[in-house]
Amino acid sequence: MSALQDKRSDSSGFVVIYALVSSIVAAIAIGINLGPLRFIPLDGIIPDILKTLIFLAFVSSLLLANSLKTSARAKMIVFLFVLVVAIPVIGVSNTQYLDILVNICIYSALALGLNVVVGFAGLLDLGYAAFFAVGAYLWAIFGSQQANNFTGGGFPLNGNFMFLMIPIAVVVAASFGALLGLPVLKVKGDYLAIITLGLGEVIRVLANNLNRPINITNGSQGVRIAPGSAPLEGFLEWLSGLTGIELFKLELLMYYVVVLLVVGLAVILTTRLDNSKIGRAWVAIREDEIAAQAMGVPLVRTKLIAFATGASFAGAMGVLYAAKFSFVSPESFNFQASISILAMVVLGGLGSIQGVIVGAAIVIILNQMVLTAFSNFLADLRRGGLPLPSQFEPAQYQQLIYGIILIVMMIVRPKGLIPAKRNAAKLENLERGELAQKVGKQ
């Protein structure tokens, strides 16, 4: 009987059909102009906000496949179809959506790194963007002529060196993480947060002032990477001539593939770490440092590993961020950047690998898609005669709406959208204990 119920509750067929139908609807609404696949974008019929909602419904098939009860085969089919087929086809036709998905992948990896520090080890880090800056400046300096200011020349490096720079940035950022983690090992709680905030600001201020006496970072003006320095430039030019697709679209698609692979590797690593001996040591420190130390957990080494691991993720994504945007400045790594990444982790669920990815996706989609589309929609209504006050500018209220949405989400889901399994089990046991106490008193 139970086997029959499990078979009935399986949603594999529904999820696969939903992914296929939603991708076709999204392709028709957004428009595709790619070889034999040609759908004319319905600009005059479907407003941008509706296109955004259709695209979100399409991307939500990934969440459905992961959250509903589906077979491993169905999950693999949906993920491969959406990530490898549908998104590249739609994204190359309309780069706005592909660009947002690349940003989601970048910040998902950043959130996974911060989740190691905050979610696994319980160390509140408010200066995480500093390690992001280390990786970004590492490629920006050596991938441009900026390095010629303090070397004998020979720069910029070829764009293909970006792939070599990623593991170098991992090592350099991890070293910075361990070095900056040393002063904070004897403090915790609010004091730890303040010290990490200060250390994060130190890195930003250094980047802002290392333009004299030797110009290393170009100060507040930032470092601009020359166009045409993307990785695999020759191959992409050949592919562009073969397919007729613009070169900049293929470059964006290449970055999407690279960041998607990095995120997949980050998920595998964090999953292995979570289930390893060091992962259990992090959880022990998060729950009770004194008890963990009494059980033989080396606090100093374990915390340093957490800082170094989280920083290594940020360093790798910093290289990809600099390569994608071709420009790096100190303002890109301020306190607001650290808070945004922390919001992704808390919103998704502390210690939850799936949760922080969902949290990163929600934060990026809210800021760059939904609220922007909603603001443009209100502006169009105003131009169409909607009676709004003359001083009303919809774009000014985007952050207000964003903040309200986050508050509501955290009130409804105080443990995060997808709580970690350990935290969820602990919460369930506590609730059962409280219920047993109430029954006993009655």
MARSEPA-838362 format. One record per residue (C-alpha): x negated, y, z negated; residue number from 1. Coordinates in nm, 3 decimals. Layout:
# MARSEPA-838362
X Y Z NUM $
...
END
This chain:
# MARSEPA-838362
0.000 0.000 0.000 1 $
-0.279 0.242 -0.089 2 $
-0.459 0.164 0.237 3 $
-0.141 0.244 0.428 4 $
-0.107 0.575 0.242 5 $
-0.470 0.661 0.319 6 $
-0.411 0.589 0.686 7 $
-0.101 0.809 0.691 8 $
-0.275 1.093 0.516 9 $
-0.565 1.091 0.764 10 $
-0.563 1.418 0.962 11 $
-0.829 1.333 1.220 12 $
-0.597 1.346 1.520 13 $
-0.440 1.673 1.412 14 $
-0.776 1.841 1.359 15 $
-0.915 1.730 1.696 16 $
-0.602 1.845 1.882 17 $
-0.601 2.175 1.689 18 $
-0.963 2.243 1.785 19 $
-0.895 2.169 2.151 20 $
-0.573 2.373 2.177 21 $
-0.706 2.668 1.977 22 $
-1.020 2.682 2.194 23 $
-0.808 2.693 2.512 24 $
-0.585 2.967 2.366 25 $
-0.893 3.165 2.259 26 $
-1.049 3.125 2.604 27 $
-0.732 3.254 2.771 28 $
-0.692 3.545 2.527 29 $
-1.057 3.656 2.523 30 $
-1.130 3.580 2.886 31 $
-1.395 3.357 3.046 32 $
-1.600 3.429 3.355 33 $
-1.844 3.142 3.369 34 $
-1.884 2.941 3.687 35 $
-1.574 2.734 3.758 36 $
-1.421 2.839 3.425 37 $
-1.252 3.171 3.492 38 $
-0.983 3.326 3.275 39 $
-0.910 3.694 3.328 40 $
-0.915 3.878 2.992 41 $
-0.569 4.004 2.909 42 $
-0.684 4.350 2.796 43 $
-0.360 4.526 2.883 44 $
-0.135 4.264 2.725 45 $
-0.306 4.131 2.411 46 $
-0.437 4.394 2.165 47 $
-0.784 4.351 2.014 48 $
-0.649 4.271 1.668 49 $
-0.448 3.979 1.809 50 $
-0.754 3.854 1.999 51 $
-0.947 3.866 1.672 52 $
-0.680 3.662 1.493 53 $
-0.672 3.407 1.777 54 $
-1.049 3.372 1.762 55 $
-1.035 3.327 1.383 56 $
-0.771 3.058 1.424 57 $
-1.004 2.884 1.667 58 $
-1.309 2.903 1.439 59 $
-1.097 2.786 1.141 60 $
-1.089 2.441 1.304 61 $
-1.435 2.389 1.151 62 $
-1.296 2.460 0.805 63 $
-0.997 2.234 0.864 64 $
-1.222 1.949 0.977 65 $
-1.430 1.987 0.662 66 $
-1.147 2.040 0.411 67 $
-0.874 1.802 0.533 68 $
-0.905 1.428 0.508 69 $
-1.066 1.335 0.838 70 $
-1.295 1.056 0.951 71 $
-1.667 1.117 0.995 72 $
-1.627 1.058 1.369 73 $
-1.351 1.321 1.399 74 $
-1.560 1.574 1.204 75 $
-1.857 1.515 1.433 76 $
-1.638 1.555 1.743 77 $
-1.488 1.881 1.619 78 $
-1.818 2.031 1.503 79 $
-2.003 1.936 1.822 80 $
-1.720 2.057 2.046 81 $
-1.672 2.389 1.867 82 $
-2.037 2.473 1.792 83 $
-2.207 2.330 2.101 84 $
-1.944 2.369 2.375 85 $
-1.659 2.609 2.300 86 $
-1.844 2.886 2.115 87 $
-2.129 2.914 2.371 88 $
-1.882 2.920 2.663 89 $
-1.659 3.185 2.500 90 $
-1.954 3.374 2.350 91 $
-2.148 3.406 2.674 92 $
-1.835 3.546 2.838 93 $
-1.773 3.790 2.551 94 $
-2.093 3.858 2.358 95 $
-1.912 4.044 2.079 96 $
-1.794 3.714 1.930 97 $
-2.125 3.535 1.984 98 $
-2.311 3.822 1.817 99 $
-2.088 3.796 1.511 100 $
-2.141 3.421 1.492 101 $
-2.519 3.471 1.507 102 $
-2.489 3.714 1.215 103 $
-2.277 3.461 1.026 104 $
-2.548 3.197 1.074 105 $
-2.822 3.436 0.959 106 $
-2.636 3.537 0.643 107 $
-2.524 3.180 0.577 108 $
-2.890 3.075 0.553 109 $
-2.962 3.377 0.332 110 $
-2.669 3.286 0.107 111 $
-2.791 2.926 0.088 112 $
-3.131 3.052 -0.029 113 $
-2.983 3.281 -0.292 114 $
-2.753 2.998 -0.399 115 $
-3.060 2.799 -0.499 116 $
-3.168 3.079 -0.733 117 $
-2.829 3.193 -0.865 118 $
-2.603 2.892 -0.813 119 $
-2.838 2.604 -0.890 120 $
-3.083 2.757 -1.139 121 $
-2.855 3.029 -1.283 122 $
-3.113 3.308 -1.234 123 $
-2.934 3.630 -1.136 124 $
-3.144 3.789 -0.861 125 $
-3.044 4.140 -0.750 126 $
-3.350 4.198 -0.531 127 $
-3.316 3.909 -0.289 128 $
-3.325 4.134 0.018 129 $
-3.693 4.200 -0.057 130 $
-3.789 3.852 0.067 131 $
-3.568 3.907 0.371 132 $
-3.775 4.220 0.438 133 $
-4.104 4.028 0.406 134 $
-4.010 3.792 0.689 135 $
-3.861 4.067 0.906 136 $
-4.164 4.296 0.877 137 $
-4.400 4.005 0.932 138 $
-4.263 3.947 1.282 139 $
-4.186 4.313 1.354 140 $
-4.547 4.417 1.287 141 $
-4.719 4.138 1.476 142 $
-4.454 4.116 1.745 143 $
-4.509 4.481 1.836 144 $
-4.805 4.714 1.883 145 $
-4.781 4.819 1.518 146 $
-5.047 4.561 1.422 147 $
-5.301 4.739 1.643 148 $
-5.322 5.015 1.378 149 $
-5.515 4.791 1.138 150 $
-5.658 4.520 1.366 151 $
-5.892 4.517 1.660 152 $
-5.604 4.506 1.908 153 $
-5.445 4.228 2.106 154 $
-5.088 4.286 1.993 155 $
-4.795 4.245 2.040 156 $
-4.782 3.869 2.027 157 $
-4.592 3.686 2.295 158 $
-4.227 3.628 2.205 159 $
-4.284 3.253 2.188 160 $
-4.499 3.309 1.879 161 $
-4.174 3.374 1.692 162 $
-4.133 2.999 1.647 163 $
-4.479 2.981 1.490 164 $
-4.406 3.286 1.275 165 $
-4.103 3.121 1.113 166 $
-4.304 2.862 0.912 167 $
-4.566 3.129 0.836 168 $
-4.292 3.356 0.702 169 $
-4.161 3.067 0.492 170 $
-4.501 3.029 0.325 171 $
-4.559 3.404 0.282 172 $
-4.210 3.472 0.146 173 $
-4.231 3.172 -0.088 174 $
-4.564 3.307 -0.219 175 $
-4.402 3.646 -0.278 176 $
-4.113 3.472 -0.452 177 $
-4.344 3.287 -0.688 178 $
-4.556 3.598 -0.747 179 $
-4.256 3.818 -0.821 180 $
-4.102 3.543 -1.028 181 $
-4.389 3.540 -1.276 182 $
-4.286 3.861 -1.460 183 $
-3.927 3.746 -1.508 184 $
-3.983 3.402 -1.654 185 $
-3.951 3.512 -2.015 186 $
-3.626 3.703 -1.973 187 $
-3.274 3.604 -1.876 188 $
-2.926 3.746 -1.832 189 $
-2.896 4.121 -1.785 190 $
-3.269 4.175 -1.833 191 $
-3.348 3.932 -1.555 192 $
-3.103 4.111 -1.323 193 $
-3.260 4.451 -1.394 194 $
-3.616 4.327 -1.338 195 $
-3.530 4.157 -1.008 196 $
-3.349 4.473 -0.900 197 $
-3.663 4.675 -0.974 198 $
-3.889 4.432 -0.792 199 $
-3.661 4.439 -0.491 200 $
-3.677 4.818 -0.483 201 $
-4.057 4.802 -0.511 202 $
-4.077 4.604 -0.185 203 $
-3.842 4.846 -0.009 204 $
-4.034 5.151 -0.129 205 $
-4.362 4.991 -0.020 206 $
-4.219 4.935 0.327 207 $
-4.109 5.298 0.327 208 $
-4.452 5.433 0.232 209 $
-4.707 5.200 0.389 210 $
-4.761 5.437 0.678 211 $
-5.064 5.604 0.523 212 $
-5.359 5.607 0.498 213 $
-5.320 5.312 0.740 214 $
-4.995 5.292 0.929 215 $
-4.877 4.937 0.861 216 $
-4.497 4.961 0.844 217 $
-4.443 5.295 1.022 218 $
-4.265 5.424 0.712 219 $
-3.901 5.531 0.723 220 $
-3.902 5.538 1.104 221 $
-3.919 5.160 1.113 222 $
-4.081 4.928 1.363 223 $
-3.932 4.879 1.707 224 $
-4.013 4.565 1.902 225 $
-4.054 4.629 2.273 226 $
-3.783 4.488 2.502 227 $
-3.871 4.179 2.698 228 $
-4.047 4.012 2.403 229 $
-3.778 3.752 2.336 230 $
-3.886 3.389 2.299 231 $
-3.864 3.166 2.608 232 $
-3.843 3.478 2.826 233 $
-3.967 3.304 3.142 234 $
-3.733 3.010 3.102 235 $
-3.436 3.239 3.034 236 $
-3.515 3.448 3.344 237 $
-3.525 3.131 3.555 238 $
-3.197 3.012 3.400 239 $
-3.039 3.352 3.462 240 $
-3.133 3.337 3.830 241 $
-3.000 2.982 3.854 242 $
-2.665 3.041 3.682 243 $
-2.604 3.409 3.755 244 $
-2.553 3.483 3.384 245 $
-2.706 3.810 3.262 246 $
-3.040 3.774 3.083 247 $
-2.927 3.949 2.763 248 $
-2.639 3.699 2.727 249 $
-2.876 3.405 2.757 250 $
-3.110 3.564 2.501 251 $
-2.822 3.597 2.255 252 $
-2.722 3.237 2.322 253 $
-3.082 3.130 2.256 254 $
-3.078 3.308 1.919 255 $
-2.747 3.138 1.840 256 $
-2.896 2.795 1.906 257 $
-3.206 2.871 1.697 258 $
-3.018 3.010 1.394 259 $
-2.767 2.725 1.414 260 $
-3.053 2.474 1.394 261 $
-3.208 2.666 1.103 262 $
-2.877 2.669 0.916 263 $
-2.837 2.295 0.974 264 $
-3.188 2.239 0.837 265 $
-3.110 2.466 0.540 266 $
-2.795 2.266 0.461 267 $
-2.989 1.939 0.471 268 $
-3.265 2.077 0.248 269 $
-3.031 2.230 -0.010 270 $
-2.823 1.912 -0.021 271 $
-3.135 1.703 -0.081 272 $
-3.257 1.949 -0.344 273 $
-2.920 1.950 -0.519 274 $
-2.928 1.572 -0.550 275 $
-3.295 1.552 -0.645 276 $
-3.475 1.559 -0.978 277 $
-3.561 1.927 -0.939 278 $
-3.196 2.003 -0.861 279 $
-3.083 1.839 -1.183 280 $
-3.353 2.034 -1.368 281 $
-3.217 2.360 -1.222 282 $
-2.868 2.272 -1.339 283 $
-3.001 2.188 -1.685 284 $
-3.172 2.528 -1.707 285 $
-2.856 2.701 -1.587 286 $
-2.643 2.534 -1.851 287 $
-2.881 2.562 -2.149 288 $
-3.249 2.654 -2.130 289 $
-3.327 2.546 -2.486 290 $
-3.170 2.203 -2.439 291 $
-3.342 2.162 -2.103 292 $
-3.680 2.246 -2.253 293 $
-3.616 2.006 -2.541 294 $
-3.549 1.731 -2.287 295 $
-3.887 1.794 -2.124 296 $
-3.794 2.025 -1.834 297 $
-4.091 2.260 -1.762 298 $
-3.920 2.600 -1.752 299 $
-4.199 2.801 -1.590 300 $
-4.266 2.562 -1.303 301 $
-3.897 2.489 -1.242 302 $
-3.800 2.857 -1.226 303 $
-4.093 2.939 -0.999 304 $
-3.988 2.662 -0.761 305 $
-3.635 2.809 -0.754 306 $
-3.762 3.160 -0.674 307 $
-4.005 3.031 -0.411 308 $
-3.744 2.807 -0.245 309 $
-3.484 3.082 -0.225 310 $
-3.741 3.331 -0.094 311 $
-3.857 3.090 0.178 312 $
-3.505 3.081 0.325 313 $
-3.497 3.461 0.333 314 $
-3.839 3.481 0.497 315 $
-3.740 3.251 0.782 316 $
-3.418 3.440 0.850 317 $
-3.605 3.772 0.832 318 $
-3.811 3.667 1.136 319 $
-3.497 3.577 1.331 320 $
-3.326 3.900 1.222 321 $
-3.619 4.112 1.344 322 $
-3.640 3.921 1.673 323 $
-3.268 3.951 1.740 324 $
-3.226 4.321 1.661 325 $
-3.575 4.426 1.784 326 $
-3.586 4.688 1.509 327 $
-3.669 4.681 1.139 328 $
-3.646 4.967 0.888 329 $
-3.651 4.983 0.506 330 $
-3.283 5.083 0.493 331 $
-3.184 4.742 0.626 332 $
-3.305 4.581 0.301 333 $
-3.168 4.808 0.032 334 $
-2.976 4.718 -0.283 335 $
-2.650 4.699 -0.088 336 $
-2.793 4.417 0.125 337 $
-2.876 4.213 -0.186 338 $
-2.530 4.273 -0.330 339 $
-2.364 4.168 -0.005 340 $
-2.552 3.836 -0.005 341 $
-2.470 3.786 -0.372 342 $
-2.103 3.853 -0.296 343 $
-2.111 3.575 -0.035 344 $
-2.247 3.329 -0.293 345 $
-2.003 3.424 -0.569 346 $
-1.705 3.439 -0.333 347 $
-1.780 3.099 -0.184 348 $
-1.857 2.933 -0.516 349 $
-2.175 2.928 -0.724 350 $
-2.372 2.614 -0.653 351 $
-2.147 2.509 -0.365 352 $
-2.328 2.456 -0.035 353 $
-2.011 2.453 0.173 354 $
-1.869 2.741 -0.030 355 $
-2.150 2.987 0.032 356 $
-2.131 2.926 0.407 357 $
-1.758 2.998 0.397 358 $
-1.824 3.303 0.178 359 $
-2.082 3.437 0.424 360 $
-1.843 3.382 0.714 361 $
-1.559 3.561 0.535 362 $
-1.770 3.862 0.437 363 $
-1.914 3.905 0.788 364 $
-1.580 3.847 0.961 365 $
-1.400 4.089 0.731 366 $
-1.656 4.365 0.783 367 $
-1.739 4.320 1.149 368 $
-1.418 4.182 1.296 369 $
-1.094 4.202 1.099 370 $
-1.130 4.543 0.936 371 $
-1.283 4.697 1.247 372 $
-1.002 4.558 1.464 373 $
-0.743 4.677 1.210 374 $
-0.898 5.024 1.201 375 $
-0.895 5.044 1.580 376 $
-0.534 4.920 1.582 377 $
-0.425 5.199 1.346 378 $
-0.618 5.452 1.552 379 $
-0.436 5.335 1.866 380 $
-0.101 5.364 1.688 381 $
-0.190 5.714 1.579 382 $
-0.279 5.812 1.934 383 $
0.048 5.655 2.044 384 $
0.251 5.884 1.821 385 $
0.252 5.714 1.479 386 $
0.316 5.991 1.221 387 $
-0.003 5.978 1.012 388 $
-0.161 6.271 0.824 389 $
-0.405 6.471 1.034 390 $
-0.691 6.403 0.791 391 $
-0.627 6.028 0.793 392 $
-0.916 5.835 0.950 393 $
-0.864 5.456 0.938 394 $
-1.239 5.385 0.959 395 $
-1.294 5.565 0.627 396 $
-1.085 5.309 0.441 397 $
-1.252 4.993 0.568 398 $
-1.473 4.948 0.261 399 $
-1.178 5.021 0.030 400 $
-0.969 4.749 0.193 401 $
-1.270 4.517 0.190 402 $
-1.317 4.570 -0.184 403 $
-0.949 4.510 -0.257 404 $
-0.955 4.185 -0.058 405 $
-1.259 4.060 -0.251 406 $
-1.094 4.148 -0.583 407 $
-0.777 3.961 -0.491 408 $
-0.977 3.658 -0.375 409 $
-1.172 3.641 -0.700 410 $
-0.854 3.678 -0.908 411 $
-0.687 3.396 -0.717 412 $
-1.001 3.178 -0.704 413 $
-1.223 3.278 -1.000 414 $
-1.453 2.979 -0.946 415 $
-1.498 3.057 -0.578 416 $
-1.318 2.946 -0.266 417 $
-1.490 2.604 -0.267 418 $
-1.629 2.537 -0.618 419 $
-1.932 2.312 -0.653 420 $
-1.849 1.949 -0.730 421 $
-2.034 1.963 -1.060 422 $
-1.855 2.283 -1.164 423 $
-1.517 2.154 -1.051 424 $
-1.562 1.828 -1.245 425 $
-1.672 2.020 -1.553 426 $
-1.372 2.253 -1.528 427 $
-1.137 1.956 -1.487 428 $
-1.282 1.785 -1.796 429 $
-1.244 2.104 -1.998 430 $
-0.884 2.142 -1.889 431 $
-0.813 1.779 -1.982 432 $
-0.973 1.832 -2.323 433 $
-0.768 2.144 -2.388 434 $
-0.452 1.961 -2.282 435 $
-0.534 1.668 -2.512 436 $
-0.586 1.907 -2.802 437 $
-0.249 2.071 -2.739 438 $
-0.075 1.731 -2.723 439 $
-0.249 1.624 -3.044 440 $
-0.134 1.937 -3.229 441 $
0.222 1.881 -3.116 442 $
END
